[in-house]
């Protein structure tokens, strides 16, 4: 079959880990695909027994019935049903019985009416068993040999896909071009078989034309993109409701197809699939399909595609669907009650002094837009989410303005802080309102797929809201107070959350805020030989502040107090030492008198000093440096750390604020000439 006559495969791969979709959901998917102009469905649910783990087992009569119905449902919608099998967990490629088992299984599926197939070798062990090592020159040879044989056994189907084990650039050693594995696939895989590819990474932020040209040259055919941009099976707290994005439509003529492997939850994929369909319909895509050379429409704009998808999705929320199927998909109810008559009233009319009936506000397009922005894309939050994060950062870093009593001198800052706190509160309220409206929608099917996520974000937002209230001197609801003994929702994420908080950066998503570093820095332990240079930096940075007060931090730098193990690090660039951090796990051991309030030392028992030369332009390296010492302190068992500096050291104040690690501490009895900032560990 010539390249030209092959249609562009567009649609969905059910290829995620976890609970597979139901037959009804798949049929609904086919209807949507047809409506939106998509043409392919790849059946590859990782945790379906007979797709992967028990791939040799034939389908029972009952299962066969279901698959037959499914395959014919796809046909009715003009959707190409591709049946995939993943034998890679335990197949012995060189054993003829194994190859026969594979052929037998696929022949059975072909008897169900299926015409298109795929062999998937993703996420498997790459070490071959001794028998395969003897029989094949390489892993790629083993896979290609079996795949070619099965392809021929099935009489060379028009659509036959192969998923390599190295299915993205990041997996290729040493590179895509030089990958022995991919080159073997390119040379030896039957040219009638197409190859799946996820892009530069498993979850690719963007897929460039150049990257596709590169891999196509090695594979000797244009790949079919298996797109994980909306996949969420790797993190139970994430859902992706942003538009298909960062794939230029110029890719379309260079690809054999695009299949999206979306969220595990079926209903929220409305956006993922709809926006992919819009992308496929863009001018670049149309040009290649229709040969009349006319531009068929404007190019793809993710924001507009999202709006279009959300507008259509909003209508779905209004349909009274129940998980038990008590309303048919066509919108006609199987129940007697009519849509207009809410069940709970049941003829009850409250008296003038009774409680009025609870009425559900209808969901709005803006609610859906907000929802999408809070659960956007794997490498990008939506604009509203970014604003909320930025505002919370600012409110936290400028919280000294919130509680300052001196309204006259700091009038503008105080006013600004209060205004921005109110604005933040309103944004939080909008999230809660969106949650309330969503939880009242007639379509319970969609709601239940979204429920865990919207509940999670609502709680997160409520905690942030309560925190800002506390910063402003208010008292939030007791359930929302974060102290030493919060309610369980105050320390979210269970054990996994605890692990995350122990990782560098407190698991902070700095990814979303800080541009990549542009210079090379070395972070290394401080040694005795560094002392002169460290002192030089110390003196240079402290010329303007009078050193009338003796600080433990200064003594750590000068070598009079010994830092805790792994708590003295140097930041160095090509011109020498440009920063340092020293810390002492138990600050009391260095105190000559009771300098600080007990309450503070019990929450923040460690002390740290840090100095970074202003010539270090971006904060990334500095943050790493500090994170490492914070990690070591945490390992030493410390609960919190403080940094002290002289109150006239404005530069230090600004510097620490921009880092976002530390907050100004306010304890009764702190020396007036010092500022103390701290962070819990
Ligand atoms: C993968 C898996 C896929 C999974 C996805 C996201 C491919 C080819 N395979 O690596 O099953 O859903 O990551 O976790 O993408």
Boltz pocket constraint, residues with backbone or C-beta under 6 A from the ligand:
constraints:
  - pocket:
      binder: B
      contacts: [[A, 15], [A, 16], [A, 17], [A, 46], [A, 122], [A, 123], [A, 163], [A, 167], [A, 198], [A, 202], [A, 226], [A, 228], [A, 231], [A, 232], [A, 233], [A, 234], [A, 261]]
      max_distance: 6.0
